[in-house]
Amino acid sequence: MLAFHRQLFFCPAAPPRLPSTPSFSLRRRIIAIPTAFTTSSPKHSASEHPEPDSASAAFQDYQLFFASQRAECPVPLPLRLVEGALPADFPRGTYYLVGPGMITDDHGSTVNLFDGHGYLRAFRFLGAGADGDVLYSARYVETEAVTEEREDGGRKWRFVRPGFFSLLKARRWPVPSIMKPKNVANTCVLRWGGRLFCLWEGGHPYELDPESLSTIGPVDFFSAAEEGGYGLKTPEGFSQILFRS
């Protein structure tokens, strides 16, 4: 008679220990951006600011990536340099950055990260040694969707239409809203010909004032091209197909 024995494998009592510290270290320079825009400098304890290279700092950065921006900063504020210094030959100019700013409204609704309303920030480098080496300002792109979803004079938000990526859960939204996803102008920012634009890949770009960051309005480059404004000619109906809203 043949007997078959099955060998049993047991997991170790405890998983292997991972190294407590990485084999490399990234040194970062930090510019502090105030979250409460006041005239006096806020006081923080050392425990509120973890070491830049620590795991807690990395986790804090990850959490802030998904945080909604409740406040705007239309008046440029000087940033407080926490560590290091601007090089003496650092170029002067403005660095613009746009991305999703409003992800969770004031009524408990959350949209996909890519559907957050466009939040434009400007970092104005005045040159080393200048009063307030870097000035910071930030405003929302005043799209049609922002106008619809702001409440109480702009202090609160209520999502009423889905974004393109939120349509993956389309059963949560009424049918008419599915036919018109909102243009959030949060994909990228373009400085072109002395003008400033915030773009979204599914609709018209929005033009903003480069200094005040106030929204001028949507721009239809394709219609302008068809009228000869840019020396181009697009096929009839092309802009309506590409930018239908």
Helices and strands as residue ranges (DSSP letters): E 31-32, G 46-48, H 55-65, E 73-78, E 80-81, E 93-102, G 113-115, E 117-125, E 134-140, H 144-149, E 150-151, G 152-154, E 156-157, G 165-172, H 175-178, E 188-192, E 195-199, E 206-208, E 215-218, H 221-226, H 238-242
